Amino acid sequence: MTEQMTEQMTEQMTKPTNLGGSFTLPGAAMTVNRMGYGAMQLAGPQVWGPPRDVNGAIAVLREAVASGVNHIDTSDFYGPHVTNQIIKQALHPYPDDLVIVTKVGARRGEDKSWLHALSRQELIDAVHDNLRNLGLDALDVVNLRVGGIMAPSEGSIEAPLTVLAELKRQGLIRHVGMSNVSPQQLAEAQAITEIVCVQNMYNVANRNDDGFIDDLTKQGIAYVPFFPLGGFTPLQSSTLDAAAASLEVTPMQVALAWLLQRSPNILLIPGTSTVQHLRENLNAVTLDLTPEMIANLDSLGGGPRQA
Ligand SMILES: NC(=O)c1ccc[n+]([C@@H]2O[C@H](COP(=O)([O-])OP(=O)(O)OC[C@H]3O[C@@H](n4cnc5c(N)ncnc54)[C@H](OP(=O)(O)O)[C@@H]3O)[C@@H](O)[C@H]2O)c1
């Protein structure tokens, strides 16, 4: 074995010990490492039914937790039910520091479509489905998912959020977050109950929420971008490729490192169904992007950010 090969193997085996630093959710005794894991990819194709390799899915979850991940994002409408059942099978009884964040407000149609499910009864049922399938007495954080996938749609969130606030008072939910929301909807939500996190679509190439993120940073609220790697349309860019080549890493790792340096309240939940991609993603916390790389990557989303 050559010296270079030994070095490469040691590098692959070395696990990042500091997963991007940590963040404490506002008003909550919950501190999570900034690099987490999104469990949506653990269901079958189109997030429907069981995965082809259940043991592989279990291995991804166990490797994530063994590597220090203590923030897992999920929902009972992934599968439906399947993803939560796999999380329970892989990790229950859960480590004390593990924060499982779930979301309600949607359901799956028979044709695998994603439909709103925001009525009082649907929300109550969804919370109980999550409790049962995760094997929990109370849910750490529940995001109320409203709006469209690609962008929020304006409209009052009072009725559905009032239901979650009630379930919080009953002790079934510890903390509440919002997903697919606008700044106006967040403000409306904050008058009803404390909001600890916002989960919207955002990545190096989709930067509609730049101003919103800056506002959430000031408020100390976590921003958890979904589709950090582009989701169903993986990010592709010569700028990402160039930075990756010069750091001898992958473009996806650069995309995650860019998010980590973007703002201290950004928490990452990249999704993957493979241990290899999980390791790659976790190792993104070790990257140091140069100011020039950051400026080039900033320009992908339409130019440098306004301070
Ligand atoms: N609130 C919402 O409405 C909403 C919507 C969507 C998602 N989410 C949450 O956000 C999380 C993240 O989103 P996402 O999983 O949809 O999208 P993502 O993290 O942007 O991308 C996942 C895709 O990237 C691939 N991938 C992952 N790591 C990779 C790597 N190192 N190299 C190459 N390809 C890689 C995955 O395939 P492999 O399996 O082959 O790795 C998968 O196809 C989800 O798990 C879910 O919890 C929330």
The ligand as a Gaussian input file, in Angstrom:
#p B3LYP/6-31G(d) Opt

LIG

0 1
 N      -40.856000      21.301000       4.402000
 C      -40.949000      20.774000       3.219000
 O      -41.904000      21.052000       2.475000
 C      -39.870000      19.856000       2.726000
 C      -39.805000      19.543000       1.365000
 C      -38.784000      18.699000       0.954000
 C      -37.869000      18.198000       1.855000
 N      -37.947000      18.503000       3.183000
 C      -36.939000      18.015000       4.155000
 O      -35.653000      18.439000       3.724000
 C      -34.754000      17.332000       3.685000
 C      -33.716000      17.543000       2.610000
 O      -34.324000      17.645000       1.346000
 P      -34.208000      16.529000       0.210000
 O      -33.687000      15.247000       0.768000
 O      -35.505000      16.489000      -0.484000
 O      -33.207000      17.178000      -0.794000
 P      -31.604000      17.416000      -0.781000
 O      -31.037000      17.157000       0.553000
 O      -31.394000      18.738000      -1.425000
 O      -31.117000      16.341000      -1.836000
 C      -31.326000      14.981000      -1.704000
 C      -30.881000      14.338000      -3.019000
 O      -29.473000      14.522000      -3.168000
 C      -28.823000      13.267000      -3.266000
 N      -27.572000      13.374000      -2.481000
 C      -27.460000      13.504000      -1.143000
 N      -26.168000      13.618000      -0.781000
 C      -25.454000      13.553000      -1.927000
 C      -24.069000      13.605000      -2.218000
 N      -23.152000      13.759000      -1.249000
 N      -23.684000      13.514000      -3.528000
 C      -24.585000      13.364000      -4.503000
 N      -25.919000      13.309000      -4.295000
 C      -26.355000      13.407000      -3.007000
 C      -29.774000      12.246000      -2.707000
 O      -29.623000      11.007000      -3.352000
 P      -28.995000       9.722000      -2.585000
 O      -30.087000       9.143000      -1.785000
 O      -28.552000       8.865000      -3.726000
 O      -27.849000      10.219000      -1.766000
 C      -31.136000      12.863000      -3.061000
 O      -31.502000      12.523000      -4.375000
 C      -35.655000      16.125000       3.467000
 O      -35.040000      14.937000       3.873000
 C      -36.868000      16.501000       4.274000
 O      -36.664000      16.112000       5.624000
 C      -38.931000      19.354000       3.624000

